[in-house]
Amino acid sequence: MKILGAIGFLSRIPVKVNIDPSKVVGDFPAVGYLSGGLYIFIFYLMGRSWPIIVGAIFINYLIFNAFHFDGLLDTADAFLSQKDRQKKLEIMKMGNSGPMAILTGVLYMMIFAFVLEKSSFITILAASVFGRYAMVFVAYISKPARHEGLGASIFPVKLSSLIRSSVYLIPFLFFPKIVLSLLVGLACVTGLKFLSNRLIGGFTGDTLGATEEIGVISVMIGRFFLG
C-alpha cells in the first residue's frame, strides 16, 4: 500500500491511494525502479538510436520526471538570481521559467541524453533509484524552508523511512563501480543541501525535485568517468 502511495505521489500513474506523503517517503526509490525499468524496456526493444533516446526521455519525463524537472528549473532561477532569501523563495513559488531556468534545462538535457546513450542498463536503473533515494536522504538531514506546499508535506522524515529507502539500494552494492558512482551522487546532492541551506534557509519541493534530477545525472556521469 505504501509503495502504491509513493507511485501516486511521484508519478502520473493513476494510483487511487490516499496516504499522507510523510508515510510513504521511505518507498520513493521504488518509483526509480519503474522509471529506470521503462528506459531499459524501450532500449531493449528498440535500441538506442538518437530518435529513440529522445522519445524515451520524453515518455519517461511525461510519466515520472516532469515534476522533478520543473523543480530543477525553478531552483536554477532562484539560486542563480541576485535576490535576497525571501525573493528567491518567491521566485520558486511563482514557477515562471526565466533565462537561467532555460539555460540550465537545455544544458541538463544535453548532458543527460549523452550519458543515457553511454550508460549500461544497470547504471540507468541504479541512477533512477538513487535519484528518488536522494530525496529521502536530503530531506532527512534538512529542514523545510517554508511550512506549506508539497515539499513541506514529507517533513519530518523519520530514521525508519531513511532505512527503508536504503534497502532499495542493496542490489547495486554487488557492483563496485556502481557503488563508487552512488558515492559521487551522494556527494553532489549533499553539496546541494548545504547550498540550499545557505541561500534559502532549508529545502522546498522544488529543491527536492532538483535533488532527484541531480542525483540521477551525477550517478550516470560518475559511472561514465569510471570507464
Protein Blocks (a to p, Z undefined) as FASTA:
>chain_A
ZZmmmmmmmmcbdcdbdddfklmmmmmmmmmmmmmmmmmmmmmmnopafklmmmmmmmmm
mmmmmmmmmmmmmmmmmmmpcbdfklmmmmmmnopacfklmmmmmmmmmmmmmmmmmpcf
klmmmmmmmmmmmmmmmmmmpccfbfgdjklmmpccdfklmmmmmmmmmmmmmpmklmmm
mmmmmmmmmmmmmmmmmmnopacfklmmmmmmmmmmmmmmmmmmnZZ
